[in-house]
């Protein structure tokens, strides 16, 4: 293990660290985009199911009158 770091090595370390964080940020953005897409799809399905259920209940009530 080195006892001291030169300015060049610190600059290299900083650049490498920045690249790694940029890569992580891109992966997280893609992951969040995928999650948002899936949640949007789930929300659409839930709304459609609710509409169908309400229509079925109204139909049942109308036939019982």
C-alpha positions in Angstrom: 0.0 0.0 0.0 1.3 3.4 -0.9 2.0 5.9 1.8 1.2 8.9 -0.4 -0.6 9.6 -3.6 0.7 11.7 -6.4 -1.5 14.4 -8.1 -1.6 12.3 -11.3 -2.7 9.2 -9.4 -5.4 11.2 -7.6 -6.6 12.6 -10.9 -6.7 9.1 -12.4 -8.7 7.9 -9.4 -11.1 10.8 -9.6 -11.7 10.2 -13.3 -12.2 6.5 -12.8 -14.6 7.2 -10.0 -16.6 9.6 -12.1 -16.9 7.1 -14.9 -18.1 4.4 -12.5 -20.8 6.7 -11.0 -21.9 7.8 -14.5 -22.3 4.1 -15.5 -24.2 3.4 -12.3 -26.4 6.4 -12.9 -27.3 5.2 -16.4 -28.1 1.7 -15.2 -30.3 3.1 -12.4 -32.2 5.4 -14.8 -32.8 2.5 -17.1 -34.0 0.4 -14.2 -36.4 3.1 -12.9 -37.7 3.6 -16.5 -38.5 -0.2 -16.6 -40.2 -0.1 -13.2 -42.3 3.0 -14.2 -43.4 1.2 -17.4 -44.4 -1.9 -15.4 -46.3 0.2 -12.9 -48.1 2.1 -15.7 -49.2 -1.2 -17.2 -50.4 -2.5 -13.8 -52.4 0.7 -13.2 -54.0 0.4 -16.6 -55.0 -3.2 -15.9 -56.4 -2.3 -12.5 -58.5 0.5 -14.0 -59.8 -1.9 -16.7 -60.7 -4.5 -14.1 -62.5 -1.9 -12.0 -64.6 -0.8 -15.0 -65.5 -4.3 -16.0 -66.4 -5.1 -12.4 -68.6 -2.0 -12.1 -70.3 -2.8 -15.4 -71.0 -6.4 -14.3 -72.5 -5.2 -11.0 -74.7 -2.7 -12.8 -75.8 -5.4 -15.2 -76.6 -7.7 -12.3 -78.6 -5.0 -10.5 -80.5 -4.1 -13.7 -81.6 -7.7 -14.2 -82.8 -8.0 -10.6 -85.1 -5.0 -10.8 
